[in-house]
Structure formats: structure tokens, C-alpha cells
Amino acid sequence: MTMVGLFWVTPDAVYVGSPPTAIGGCVRLTADGLEAVDPDGSRTWTWEGLRSAVVEDVPAESPSGRAPKFLGSMISAAFGAFLGEGPPEMTLRLETEYGPEAVTVYSAAAGGYGAEEAALSQELLARFVAGTADPRVLAAWGREHALEGTPKPRVREAVLRTWAEA
């Protein structure tokens, strides 16, 4: 498993924000669109049916200590529901052919995201909606690299740029 920008990539799936929480909540990227899963069920949106997808309330990274914060995010994501608290919430705002939708997603970075990484992630989401980028590129990368762990910030930014150009 690895975090690249606002995406959590495993060998089997790609998520916006964190992987499924202890209670099952997540937003998964697929070749066809987005799938939001929560304890009450799931909702899906096709890329063609979306006008926009933007993650709001993205926590900004503070200048100190990335590694301890990343470890903290993993502990928070894994045990948050059990302890009654969880990772920071973000909102995935969707403009659909039928109107606006909002979905809660959880941050995978307890210390927040770097400005460049967040901007590149937002740009990539916009490109998925526009049909000029393909989420299968992230899935393919995950099958090859997700078990290597989360790359350093500059590498993550380079990976995001590569995904946007594919």
C-alpha cells in the first residue's frame, strides 16, 4: 500500500483519500468512474456522468516531521473507528449530470498534504472527469509498486505528473 497525493494505491485498488476505514467507508477509482462505499451501501458515478470532482478540506502539511505524521495517519486509519476517532475528513464534491453530490473521504496523511502534491492530485481528478487521463494507469502502477511503500514527496509529485501525462 502506498500514498501518492490524494490517492491510496494498493495492488488491487485505487482510492481517493484513505483505503476503506474500519467501518468500510471509502471512495474507489475505477476505469468506469467513482464508487463510494459506506455502511449504508454504495453509490457509483461514471466519468461520463460527472462534470467535476474536487476534494475540499484537504489538510495542508505543516513544515515539521513528515514520517511521524505518516505513521500517525496509518494508526489513525487502522484504529480510529475502534477508538472513536479517525483520520481527518475531507469532502469529495461532485458535479453530476443530476446535480451536486458530496462524499466524505478520509485523509491518508495525518500531517496533511504538500501544496504541489494536492494540486497535482486535483488536476489528475479533473483529467479523469474530462477523459484526458485514465485511472487504469494508477492501478497498473499499484500492481508494480504499491508494496514498495510510500515514496518521498518529490517522487510522489513526479509520479503524479507521469500519471497526468499518460
Secondary structure, DSSP 8 states (H G I E B T S, - for coil): -EEETTEEE-SS-EEESSS--TT--EEEE-SSEEEEEETTEEEEEETTTEEEEEEES--B--SS-HHHHHHHHHHHHHHHHHHT--S-EEEEEEEETTEEEEEEEE-S-TT-B-HHHHHHHHHHHHHHHHTSS-THHHHHHHHHHGGG----HHHHHHHHHHHHH-
